[in-house]
């Protein structure tokens, strides 16, 4: 089936130095420019980000510093890329949250006004999530092949959830689980320990304001201190604790914050 297009649709994907829109840089970009007449123009090229590529990122996309050392900077190709994308609508997978904002950021750093206000934006991930529902009713149908009668009644939902958990273990037992970046995070096994590790092992507070990083250290999961160790931030920015304690955060979050703060005092 050919898409009905008024304008060219540039479907693109970025490989980057990390996941921060403001701090990270593009190391590779691939674009499929889909023309209204059905022609497809594919362009892919590596880009020197001007900063070292963290090994964690290289292990995911397979691009290392040596692979981009002789490649052009984004700024040096920005004009040509802007011309190539001129008049195009934009598409991608999860592009609304990451790829498009980061691309625009790179253009702005290169002093090019890449205006998206008149472009149509298509995010395949959003359509996927809208059409393939993530509700209990949908899960019950998918895993158990049954229609959930009495949905949103506590007992019906509870019985359905129990069946879904058993069906998930039966379907996926022994399979590796990877995150959105392709990193292995565990294996589904027929044990509650395994299911807990996949569901909640990184959780510090129930609201998810703090999580454990890969080293088992509590870090912020929001705001300006995202990914920074909570204990270190509280030592450096002493007023942050008071701000959170007075703010609209759950009591459980405030309790965990206080525990971390007191632990820091006790270790002195």
Beta strands, then each sheet from edge to edge (+ up, - down):
strand 1: 9-16
strand 2: 26-34
strand 3: 40-46
strand 4: 89-92
strand 5: 121-123
strand 6: 176-178
strand 7: 184-187
strand 8: 210-212
strand 9: 218-220
sheet 1: 3+ 2- 1+ 4+ 5+
sheet 2: 6+ 7-
sheet 3: 8+ 9-
end
